[in-house]
Amino acid sequence: MAKDITDVTGRVQDVEAETAGRLSQTTQDARYVNELGTKITMTAANASTVDATYDANEAAVINNLRVRLGEVEGVLRSAGLIN
């Protein structure tokens, strides 16, 4: 019985150490992501019109991508991940 308790206690200590290590890594990862946000500066959006080089479908796709990328940029900026 004493050996079983020792084994369980040892395993609990191992799990605690592993969890602490993962938490430490997660904290480091979060700091890295926050630092990236202060280093990333977005290129200004290109608001020029999509000219006649493209047909209507291609122009619609380009405009849709512009809008969606603008939305993603807005979310990232709101989260403080980009400037």
Secondary structure, DSSP 8 states (H G I E B T S, - for coil): -HHHHHHHHHHHHHHHHHHHHHHHHHHHHHHHHHHHHHH------------TTS-HHHHHHHHHHHHHHHHHHHHHHHTTS--
